[in-house]
Amino acid sequence: MRVAGVCCHPGVMLRCLIVDDNQRFLDAARALLERDGATVVGVASTGDEAIQAIQDLRPDVTLLDIGLGAESGFEVARRLHERANHATSPVILISTHAEQDYADLIAASPALGFLSKSALAASAVRDLLKSRGQGRVAAVSEPPGT
């Protein structure tokens, strides 16, 4: 997966796609990320919608819920990775569950890493993108400042 270098810098606009089956979360996450200096270029509720949105919108990063209704976020991440021939935006898995609950699955997935929904912030996304540049998979499970 490509990692766009400029999107990691705090002064540069980060373009995000959010994939989640909960409309209230999508609305709240959009507001939070945009308040924090990111641009949410789109939202999707299914794997198929995510694939189409990534092709159409070319986000810097895709935030993908692990529990995507009847679909597994891990499976969707795999499909995104395979379908895009490794040229898609990096995927960060998100969940209300603790990172430890899915540690093995996260490590085995093509996702860049994991971010707890309670820690969702543009700065946390940028931190994960920067850590990818250092060749490690990272997780952010705590809200900023804890």
Disulfide bonds with the S-S distance in Angstrom:
none
